Amino acid sequence: MLKIFLIGLLLSLIPLLLNYASRREYPTPPSGGAAVVLSGASTGIGYDAAVHLADDFVVYAGVRKENDAEMLRSVGKSTLVPVILDVTSQDSIDEAYVKITADAAERGIPVWGLVNNAGIMTASTVEHHDVAGMQKIYDVNVWGVLRLTQKFLPLLRAQAGRIVQISSIAGFLTIPRASGYCSSKHALESLSDGLRLELAHYNVSVTVVQPGAVRSAIFEKSQSASQAKLAEDPRELKVYGHMIKEGSTDSIMAKADTPDCTTKAIRQALMDRYPKTREVVANIDGLPAIFAHYMKHMLPDRVLDKMLLSTFA
Ligand SMILES: *[C@@H]1O[C@H](CO)[C@@H](O)[C@H](O)[C@H]1NC(C)=O
């Protein structure tokens, strides 16, 4: 096992060197100020990023509810501007676009960056995932990104701006009873690769941030939704009860990082001269999440399966 690990570590030096040698320079934020649109700013990763990015940008922080907008206003930064935004609704996006472009024009700054952060999660086995439930996940995590990106892309392209996608280690690793979420993040990864290739000519950088466990409301929301679903329809419990252990992810969540790490990665993706294409951040069960990346790409499926099943089942 140790030998495999050491050989793997050595082999991973080659891509690391290539990665450095192939880094690409992109235009940095305009010196006269710039605006960034961020979705899902009410809690967790999005909230922390919105509040801190407001030190360097005018942040249009998308939230769905008026009381969340009020909460962001109470932070008291004139550069943190809450906007009502529901990424599942084209009308909501269109309305937000009008408000954002008008406000940015008034401030005399371009809309330069987009952070696709809004995301939801539901726990269920593939067998029992109702189609409507999975469509709901995709409506936020995939179609929501598509809608918002398509709307703002002409502005970003004209300014050689930047796009940051908040994916997850679920973008390359699938865990049991989370195929809806994991497959949506896999889709986001591919969508982002396509964007990066298509926008290379226009010097618009696309960075995918892949966090491990970060303290965020997404897990609690997902857990309570999953428990409600199990109570309503116990069929899943009957067939997959051996996988549904009370508190099986408690240790992972107890060790979750604060959103400082995601905010730092988002900031770098927006500001560095050499933005990364991808960045794995935070930890998973105490191990740096980058190890999950190595494991996924170096270990055979059956070996990885054993590790995942021992943790999640
Ligand atoms: C992209 O950046 C390169 C290098 O700075 C520049 O030569 C090129 O004209 C830019 N492309 C566009 C479409 O602006």
The ligand as a Tripos MOL2 file, in Angstrom:
@<TRIPOS>MOLECULE
LIG
   14    14     1     0     0
SMALL
NO_CHARGES

@<TRIPOS>ATOM
      1 C1         -6.1300   37.8080  -25.4680 C.3       1 LIG1
      2 O1         -4.8930   38.1410  -24.8660 O.3       1 LIG1
      3 C2         -3.8000   38.0690  -25.7500 C.3       1 LIG1
      4 C3         -2.5120   38.2630  -24.9690 C.3       1 LIG1
      5 O2         -2.5830   39.3900  -24.1590 O.3       1 LIG1
      6 C4         -3.9870   39.1310  -26.8510 C.3       1 LIG1
      7 O3         -2.9190   39.0750  -27.7730 O.3       1 LIG1
      8 C5         -5.3050   38.8580  -27.5830 C.3       1 LIG1
      9 O4         -5.5460   39.8810  -28.5110 O.3       1 LIG1
     10 C6         -6.4660   38.7710  -26.5940 C.3       1 LIG1
     11 N1         -7.6470   38.3100  -27.3120 N.am      1 LIG1
     12 C7         -8.7550   39.0550  -27.4100 C.2       1 LIG1
     13 C8         -9.8760   38.4590  -28.2260 C.3       1 LIG1
     14 O5         -8.8680   40.1460  -26.9000 O.2       1 LIG1
@<TRIPOS>BOND
     1     1     2 1
     2     1    10 1
     3     2     3 1
     4     3     4 1
     5     3     6 1
     6     4     5 1
     7     6     7 1
     8     6     8 1
     9     8     9 1
    10     8    10 1
    11    10    11 1
    12    11    12 1
    13    12    13 1
    14    12    14 2
@<TRIPOS>SUBSTRUCTURE
     1 LIG1         1 GROUP 0 **** ****
